[in-house]
């Protein structure tokens, strides 16, 4: 499927439909994140985030800072050389509790933020406009 313009991601302001992640069943994501994955070629980004949630490193971070278990923030920042950094923080301006270097991506945006909020059974990934 050809990639579409992602400038309209802000149109997502809530979700009535959720998608469960294939291998980390504790992760669901909203229609906005689904749209981003489909039209931005970024299912790998959902996989990357889901692969970190629930790991020992993630659990240790939750133990050190209870805010993380309620709501935390992921950012993919793409550099000019097409490498990228995926980070997770408890709040803006704080040191990331998870960092992953991505050697190459063709992700079409310079950066994207995805929030992860507790849903009682795990975490829901959402665009900031969907919070």
N, C-alpha and C positions, 0 to 999 in steps of 0.2 A: 504494500500500500504506500503510495507517495506521502511524504511528510507534508503536513499543512502548516500554515502560519500558526505559531503558538502564542501570538499576542493576545488571543482571546481567553487565556487561562483564567483571567479575573472574573469571567462570567460564572464560574462555579462558586456558588455561595452556600452550599449545603449539599447533602447527598441523601437520596432515598434508596439508593442501590449500592451495595457493597460487594467487593470481590475478595474472596479468600485466597491468600497466597498458597501456592501449590505445595511447597515443602515446609514452610513454617506456618502451620495452621493457626498459630497465635497472632498472625498478622492479617488484617484485612485492609483494604484500601478503597477510597472513595471514587466516585465517577470522575472527578477532576484528575486524580492520579492515574486512573485508567486511561483517560484522554491523553494525558502527557505521555504515558508509556506507548500508547498506540500511535499517536501522531508525531511523537518525538523520537521514536525508535528506542525507547528507554525502559523496556521490561527488565533489562539488566540492572537498572538503577533500583527498581523495587527489589530485585533479587539480592543486590548488595546490601541494602538496608535490612531486609528480612534475615540475611545471613548473620548480621551482627546482633540483632535483637534476641536475647535469651542466652547469649554466650557467657562464659565466665567473666570476661572483661566487662560486659554489659551489666551483669548481676553485681559485680564488685562496685561499679560506678553507682548503681542504684542503692547499694548499701551505704556508700559514702555520702550520697546526696539524694534524699527521698523525693525531691522534685522530679528527678529523671523517671521515676516509676509512674508519675502522673502525666507529665508532658515534657517532651524534649524535642530538639530541633536539629534537622539534618540539612546540610548545604552541600551541593555539588558546585564547585567553582572550576571552570574550564579555562586553562591558560592559552596563550597565543600559539604555543607549539602543539596544542590539542591534547596535552596531558591534563589531568584533573585531580582535584583533591575532594574527597568525600569526608565530611566531618560531622560529628554530633556533639551538641552542647546542651547543658542544662538551661542556659539563658544567654542572651546576646552579650557579647564582650567577654565571655568566660572561656577558659581553656577547654579545648575539645576533650571529651572522655573517650572518643573513638576517632581515629584518623586512618584513612586508607588512600594511598597513592594509586592513581589509575594512569598507566603509561600512555594510553591513547583512547580517545573517544571521538565519535563524530556527532555527539550530542549538539543539537542546533542552537542552544542558548549559552550565554556566557556563564550564567549561574541559575540555579533553581533552589528554592527552599521547600522542604517537605517537613511538616510537623507530624509528630507521633504522639497520640494521646491514648491514655488508658481507656479501655472500653469494658472493663470488668472481666473479660476473658483473655485479654492480650492487648494489642495495640492497633489503633486505626491510623493509617497513613493518610494525610490530607494536605491539600494546598492551603496556604495561610488564609486565603479568602473563604475557605470552607469551614473554618473554625467557628 
